Amino acid sequence: MNEAEEYSRNTASLLDTALKAAGVPILGVSIGDPADRSTWRVELLETATKEHEATAAALILSVDVSEAASDTVRVTARMRDPFTRSLIAFLAKQFTLTEDAVRDALLAGVKGQASDREAEPLPGVIAAPDR
């Protein structure tokens, strides 16, 4: 996935999160051009009311996506991936933690390294190659 595709995906994730937080029943969202909100689409569930439609339309125009390029948003979006969710569940079980605690630890690690891109890996951990 190139940087533009990832930015679009993160923008969709932010919109999706805002819609769900507002109680809008959605099937999903799509972002045509992140810079042109008229290309953004929300697919509502059949249970959606006219009020939900209005809320969705308002959020398309107003949701703050300025953080779509941030590492935190990238990691949060990837945490929805089925493999990543399974890995989080596995780690939680292995270390007797809640899944939320594992997610929080992962996000804290990302935030800590965001300002230091040349951070050394933990001892005994092989660093992933740059893509």
C-alpha angles and dihedrals in degrees: 000000000000124000095262092052091048091050090051091049091049091048088053090049092053092048091046091052093048092049093050092046088054090053096249110153105228137173091199149303135245130200117206101180114000090212093053112060091189086074094056116105134194120198108208125205118247089255092065117118130211086261090057090050090052092048091050091050091049092049092050087059098041113028113121109237096164089117095055090109095049123113091233092059092046092053093043090053091049091051088070090063111109093234092050092048089052091049092050090050090049093050092047091053094044094050097034093242134132117258088242090057091052091049091048091050092050092049091047089053091051092048090049093052097041091086094042110049092171094058114149117242119248115273110277093018120113112222117235114244118254114260 
